[in-house]
Amino acid sequence: MKTILTILFILFTGLFAQAQENTVNVKVEVTIETVVLVTPTIESVLNAKETKVARLYMDKNYKVKKELSFATKANKSKLA
C-alpha cells in the first residue's frame, strides 16, 4: 500500500510539473562599446654579467623533526 501511494505521488507531482506553462520572455539589451587596443612597448636590457642565485630553504621544523626521530640501540631489530 505504501509503495503504491509513493508511486502515485511521484507520478502526480511529475505530471503536475509538466503541465505548467513556461511563458517567460526574456529580452536582452545589447550595448556596443568601442575598444581601443594599446600595445605598450617594453624594452628590457639583458645584462650577461649579472648572475642570480636561487636559494632552497629547508623546512622551518627540520631540526625539531630530526631531533625527534633519533634511534637507540633498543630500536634495532634483533636476530635470533
URPEHU-V146282 format. One record per backbone hydrogen bond with DSSP energy under -0.5 kcal/mol. CO is the residue of the C=O (numbers start at 1). NH is the residue of the N-H. If there is no record, write none. Layout:
BEGIN
co = (CO | CO)
nh = (NH | NH)
END
This chain:
BEGIN
co = (1 | 2 | 3 | 4 | 5 | 6 | 7 | 8 | 9 | 10 | 11 | 12 | 13 | 14 | 15 | 17 | 21 | 23 | 24 | 25 | 27 | 29 | 31 | 35 | 36 | 37 | 38 | 40 | 41 | 42 | 44 | 45 | 46 | 47 | 52 | 55 | 59 | 61 | 62 | 63 | 64 | 65 | 67 | 72 | 73)
nh = (5 | 6 | 7 | 8 | 9 | 10 | 11 | 12 | 13 | 14 | 15 | 16 | 17 | 18 | 19 | 20 | 23 | 25 | 26 | 27 | 29 | 31 | 33 | 37 | 38 | 39 | 40 | 42 | 43 | 44 | 46 | 47 | 48 | 50 | 54 | 57 | 62 | 65 | 66 | 67 | 68 | 69 | 70 | 75 | 76)
END
